[in-house]
């Protein structure tokens, strides 16, 4: 074996935390290695930028569609990446379809995926979350024998497996954090009311405020789940005297920070802002963003697992799997300013 190949094997073994002998067995397609270990070695090959040997390239078990809203919000690419990793681990090839303004609609993307004979489809924050959309499209899809899973947006009119974060608990976590910091005027900047996650966040926000000891003055403003939407909603809440802002997404939270600064209010010394979703970029915003984290990995694993069941011939489950969010405290929240 050449020095270059030996060095490459050593790198792969070190990255996968296995012996060079084990790494060699995987790369040469030999038996006797546990599936999880084999996957770890192949992941190390990919991570280090090496090309997989032809002998270990897997034959695809089939295509699985993944339909997401857009790629500008970091939470959607984060979900897509983890879901694709999960599917690849089971031998399936993911096919990504992105809904964009002026681009393909969800129905058009689904039609294209069905034409490609996908084994199943995962929808992330799709029309199932919009209470004004017709849920019959999913009934028709099921009638065509295509299994699917819906992430973010439970709808009682659709019989399918759902995977959701606990949006009520997310809002309550943010309110509790701000209340503990002494904030008494707390506002919620959230997306359009027609979306299920929005309604659940509003319910959680109102309940948390009602159950909080002492008097808290709440305010709610609906806008878009964007930086501009957060800027507009936060501006209205700040005009009402709110010192603590709970936002429906991290993008909205960044807009809220901008709105506060435009009014001469320092974040977090005068106004505290809490986002929702979380991404690796939040540690590098100014200030680093306090947020409520969606459990992306756990939700993605659950979605893929729920899809594999009907793809394997089992009946499609009609249930909602709910996952608990986590408060991540960074630098955009602080003690409330004195009255």
C-alpha positions as CSV (number, residue, x, y, z in Angstrom):
1,X,0.0,0.0,0.0
2,X,1.4,3.4,-0.9
3,X,2.2,6.0,1.7
4,X,-0.6,8.2,0.4
5,X,-3.2,5.4,0.7
6,X,-1.9,4.5,4.2
7,X,-2.2,8.2,5.3
8,X,-5.7,8.4,3.9
9,X,-6.7,5.2,5.7
10,X,-5.3,6.5,8.9
11,X,-7.3,9.7,8.5
12,X,-10.5,7.9,7.9
13,X,-10.0,5.5,10.8
14,X,-9.2,8.4,13.2
15,X,-12.3,10.3,12.0
16,X,-14.6,7.3,12.4
17,X,-12.9,6.3,15.7
18,X,-12.2,2.8,14.5
19,X,-9.0,0.8,13.9
20,X,-7.3,1.0,10.5
21,X,-8.1,-2.7,10.0
22,X,-11.9,-2.0,10.5
23,X,-11.7,1.0,8.1
24,X,-9.9,-1.2,5.5
25,X,-12.6,-3.9,5.8
26,X,-15.4,-1.4,5.1
27,X,-13.6,0.3,2.2
28,X,-12.9,-3.1,0.6
29,X,-16.5,-4.2,1.0
30,X,-15.7,-7.1,3.3
31,X,-18.2,-8.6,5.8
32,X,-17.8,-8.8,9.5
33,X,-18.4,-5.1,10.4
34,X,-21.5,-3.9,12.2
35,X,-23.9,-1.7,10.1
36,X,-23.6,1.3,12.5
37,X,-19.8,1.1,12.3
38,X,-19.8,0.7,8.5
39,X,-22.0,3.8,8.3
40,X,-19.6,5.7,10.5
41,X,-16.6,4.9,8.3
42,X,-18.5,5.9,5.2
43,X,-19.5,9.1,6.8
44,X,-15.9,9.8,7.7
45,X,-15.0,9.2,4.0
46,X,-17.6,11.8,3.0
47,X,-16.6,14.3,5.7
48,X,-12.9,14.2,4.7
49,X,-13.8,14.8,1.1
50,X,-12.6,11.4,-0.3
51,X,-14.5,9.5,-3.0
52,X,-16.2,6.3,-1.9
53,X,-14.7,3.2,-3.6
54,X,-17.0,1.8,-6.2
55,X,-17.3,-1.5,-4.3
56,X,-19.0,0.1,-1.3
57,X,-21.4,2.4,-3.2
58,X,-24.9,1.3,-2.2
59,X,-27.6,0.5,-4.7
60,X,-30.5,2.9,-4.0
61,X,-33.5,1.3,-2.3
62,X,-35.7,3.9,-4.0
63,X,-36.5,7.6,-4.1
64,X,-38.1,9.6,-1.3
65,X,-39.4,13.1,-1.9
66,X,-38.8,15.9,0.5
67,X,-40.9,19.0,0.0
68,X,-39.9,22.2,1.9
69,X,-41.0,25.8,1.7
70,X,-37.8,27.6,0.8
71,X,-34.1,27.7,1.6
72,X,-33.6,31.2,2.9
73,X,-34.7,30.3,6.5
74,X,-31.9,28.3,8.0
75,X,-34.2,25.9,9.8
76,X,-35.4,24.4,6.5
77,X,-32.0,23.5,5.1
78,X,-31.1,22.2,8.6
79,X,-34.1,19.8,8.5
80,X,-33.4,18.9,4.9
81,X,-29.8,17.9,5.6
82,X,-30.7,15.7,8.6
83,X,-33.6,14.0,6.8
84,X,-31.4,13.3,3.8
85,X,-28.8,11.8,6.1
86,X,-31.4,9.6,7.7
87,X,-32.8,8.4,4.4
88,X,-29.3,7.8,3.0
89,X,-28.6,5.6,6.0
90,X,-31.4,3.4,5.0
91,X,-30.3,3.3,1.4
92,X,-32.9,5.7,0.0
93,X,-32.1,8.5,-2.4
94,X,-33.7,11.8,-1.3
95,X,-35.3,14.1,-4.0
96,X,-35.6,17.7,-2.8
97,X,-38.5,19.9,-4.0
98,X,-38.5,23.5,-2.9
99,X,-41.6,25.8,-3.0
100,X,-40.7,29.4,-3.8
101,X,-42.6,32.5,-4.7
102,X,-43.2,32.4,-8.4
103,X,-41.9,28.8,-8.6
104,X,-43.4,25.4,-8.4
105,X,-46.4,24.9,-6.1
106,X,-46.6,22.1,-3.6
107,X,-49.1,20.3,-5.8
108,X,-46.9,20.6,-8.9
109,X,-43.9,19.3,-6.9
110,X,-45.9,16.3,-5.7
111,X,-47.0,15.6,-9.2
112,X,-43.4,15.5,-10.4
113,X,-42.3,13.3,-7.5
114,X,-45.2,10.8,-8.1
115,X,-44.2,10.7,-11.8
116,X,-40.7,9.7,-10.7
117,X,-42.3,6.9,-8.7
118,X,-41.1,7.9,-5.3
119,X,-41.5,5.4,-2.5
120,X,-42.8,8.1,-0.1
121,X,-42.8,11.9,0.6
122,X,-42.0,14.0,3.6
123,X,-43.6,17.4,3.8
124,X,-42.0,20.1,6.0
125,X,-44.2,23.1,6.9
126,X,-46.4,22.5,3.9
127,X,-50.0,23.3,3.1
128,X,-51.1,20.9,5.8
129,X,-50.1,23.6,8.3
130,X,-52.3,26.2,6.5
131,X,-55.9,25.9,7.8
132,X,-57.2,27.8,4.8
133,X,-55.8,25.2,2.4
134,X,-57.8,22.2,1.1
135,X,-56.7,19.0,3.0
136,X,-58.2,16.8,0.3
137,X,-54.9,16.9,-1.6
138,X,-53.4,14.6,1.0
139,X,-56.4,12.3,0.9
140,X,-55.9,12.0,-2.9
141,X,-52.2,11.3,-2.4
142,X,-53.0,8.5,0.0
143,X,-55.5,7.1,-2.4
144,X,-52.7,6.8,-5.0
145,X,-50.8,4.6,-2.6
146,X,-48.0,7.1,-1.8
147,X,-47.1,7.1,1.9
148,X,-46.2,10.5,3.4
149,X,-45.3,12.2,6.7
150,X,-46.1,15.8,7.7
151,X,-43.7,17.9,9.8
152,X,-44.8,21.0,11.6
153,X,-48.5,21.7,11.4
154,X,-51.0,19.1,12.8
155,X,-54.3,19.0,11.0
156,X,-57.3,16.9,12.3
157,X,-58.7,16.7,8.7
158,X,-55.7,14.7,7.5
159,X,-55.1,11.0,8.3
160,X,-51.4,10.7,8.4
161,X,-48.4,10.6,10.8
162,X,-47.4,14.1,12.0
163,X,-44.2,15.2,13.6
164,X,-44.4,18.4,15.6
165,X,-42.5,20.5,18.1
166,X,-44.5,21.5,21.1
167,X,-45.2,25.1,20.0
168,X,-47.2,25.9,23.1
169,X,-44.4,24.8,25.4
170,X,-42.0,26.8,23.2
171,X,-43.9,30.0,23.8
172,X,-44.2,29.2,27.5
173,X,-40.5,28.7,27.8
174,X,-39.8,32.1,26.3
175,X,-42.4,33.9,28.5
176,X,-41.0,32.2,31.6
177,X,-37.5,33.2,30.8
178,X,-38.4,36.9,30.3
179,X,-40.6,36.9,33.4
180,X,-37.7,35.6,35.5
181,X,-35.6,38.4,34.1
182,X,-38.2,40.9,35.5
183,X,-40.1,41.8,32.3
184,X,-43.7,42.7,32.8
185,X,-44.6,44.0,29.4
186,X,-44.1,41.1,27.1
187,X,-45.1,40.9,23.4
188,X,-45.4,38.1,20.9
189,X,-44.4,38.7,17.3
190,X,-45.7,35.8,15.3
191,X,-46.7,34.7,11.8
192,X,-50.1,34.7,10.1
193,X,-53.0,33.3,12.2
194,X,-54.0,30.7,9.5
195,X,-51.0,28.5,10.4
196,X,-51.3,25.8,13.0
197,X,-47.8,26.5,14.6
198,X,-48.8,30.2,15.0
199,X,-52.1,29.3,16.7
200,X,-50.4,27.0,19.1
201,X,-47.7,29.5,20.0
202,X,-50.4,32.1,20.7
203,X,-52.2,29.6,22.9
204,X,-49.0,28.8,24.8
205,X,-48.2,32.5,25.1
206,X,-51.6,33.4,26.5
207,X,-51.6,30.5,28.9
208,X,-48.1,31.3,30.2
209,X,-49.0,34.9,30.8
210,X,-52.3,34.0,32.5
211,X,-50.5,31.6,34.8
212,X,-47.6,33.9,35.7
213,X,-47.5,35.2,39.2
214,X,-47.8,39.0,39.3
215,X,-49.3,41.2,36.7
216,X,-48.0,40.8,33.1
217,X,-49.3,43.0,30.3
218,X,-49.3,40.9,27.1
219,X,-49.5,42.0,23.5
220,X,-49.7,40.0,20.2
221,X,-48.9,41.1,16.7
222,X,-49.2,38.9,13.6
223,X,-46.9,39.4,10.6
224,X,-44.8,37.3,8.3
225,X,-42.1,34.7,9.4
226,X,-39.4,36.9,7.9
227,X,-36.9,39.6,9.0
228,X,-39.2,42.2,7.6
229,X,-42.2,40.7,9.3
230,X,-40.4,40.6,12.6
231,X,-39.4,44.2,12.1
232,X,-43.0,45.4,11.5
233,X,-44.5,43.3,14.4
234,X,-41.8,44.3,16.9
235,X,-42.1,47.9,16.0
236,X,-45.8,47.9,16.9
237,X,-45.0,46.0,20.2
238,X,-42.3,48.4,21.1
239,X,-44.7,51.3,20.6
240,X,-46.9,49.7,23.2
241,X,-44.1,49.7,25.7
242,X,-43.0,46.0,25.5
243,X,-39.5,45.4,26.9
244,X,-39.5,41.6,26.3
245,X,-40.3,40.2,22.8
246,X,-41.1,36.6,22.0
247,X,-40.7,35.9,18.2
248,X,-42.2,33.2,16.1
249,X,-38.9,32.5,14.3
250,X,-35.2,33.5,14.5
251,X,-35.6,35.6,11.3
252,X,-38.4,37.6,13.0
253,X,-36.2,38.0,16.1
254,X,-33.4,39.5,13.9
255,X,-36.0,41.9,12.6
256,X,-37.1,42.7,16.1
257,X,-33.5,43.6,17.1
258,X,-33.3,45.9,14.1
259,X,-36.6,47.6,15.1
260,X,-35.4,48.1,18.7
261,X,-32.1,49.7,17.5
262,X,-33.9,52.0,15.1
263,X,-35.8,53.4,18.1
264,X,-32.6,53.9,20.0
265,X,-33.2,50.9,22.4
266,X,-30.2,48.7,23.2
267,X,-30.6,44.9,23.0
268,X,-30.5,43.4,25.6
269,X,-30.1,46.3,28.1
270,X,-33.4,47.9,27.3
271,X,-35.2,45.3,25.1
272,X,-34.9,41.5,25.3
273,X,-35.6,39.4,22.3
274,X,-36.2,35.6,22.1
275,X,-36.3,33.8,18.8
276,X,-37.5,30.4,17.8
277,X,-35.9,27.6,15.7
278,X,-32.1,28.0,16.4
279,X,-29.2,27.5,14.0
280,X,-25.5,27.5,14.4
281,X,-25.5,31.0,13.0
282,X,-27.3,32.4,16.1
283,X,-24.1,32.3,18.2
284,X,-22.6,34.8,15.8
285,X,-25.4,37.4,15.5
286,X,-25.1,40.7,17.2
287,X,-26.0,40.1,20.0
288,X,-25.9,36.3,20.0
289,X,-29.6,35.3,19.8
290,X,-31.4,33.7,22.7
291,X,-33.9,31.3,21.2
292,X,-36.1,28.2,21.6
293,X,-34.5,25.3,19.8
294,X,-36.5,22.9,17.6
295,X,-35.2,19.3,18.2
296,X,-34.3,18.9,14.5
297,X,-32.4,15.6,14.8
298,X,-35.0,13.9,16.9
299,X,-37.9,15.1,14.7
300,X,-36.1,14.1,11.5
301,X,-35.4,10.6,12.8
302,X,-39.0,10.3,13.8
303,X,-40.3,11.5,10.4
304,X,-38.1,9.0,8.5
305,X,-39.1,6.2,10.9
306,X,-42.8,7.0,10.5
307,X,-42.4,6.9,6.7
308,X,-40.4,3.6,6.6
309,X,-43.3,1.8,8.2
310,X,-45.9,2.3,5.4
311,X,-43.2,2.1,2.8
312,X,-42.5,-1.4,4.2
313,X,-46.2,-2.4,3.9
314,X,-47.5,-1.5,7.3
315,X,-50.6,0.7,7.6
316,X,-49.9,4.5,7.6
317,X,-50.2,5.7,11.2
318,X,-52.7,8.4,12.1
319,X,-51.0,10.1,15.0
320,X,-48.9,13.1,16.1
321,X,-45.5,12.7,17.5
322,X,-44.7,15.8,19.7
323,X,-41.2,16.8,20.7
324,X,-40.1,19.1,23.4
325,X,-38.2,22.3,22.5
326,X,-35.2,23.7,24.5
327,X,-34.5,27.2,25.6
328,X,-31.0,28.3,24.5
329,X,-29.9,31.4,26.4
330,X,-27.4,33.7,24.7
331,X,-26.9,37.4,24.6
332,X,-30.2,39.0,23.4
333,X,-31.9,38.8,26.8
334,X,-31.1,40.4,30.1
335,X,-32.7,41.9,33.2
336,X,-35.6,44.2,32.5
337,X,-34.8,47.9,32.6
338,X,-36.1,49.8,35.7
339,X,-39.6,51.1,35.2
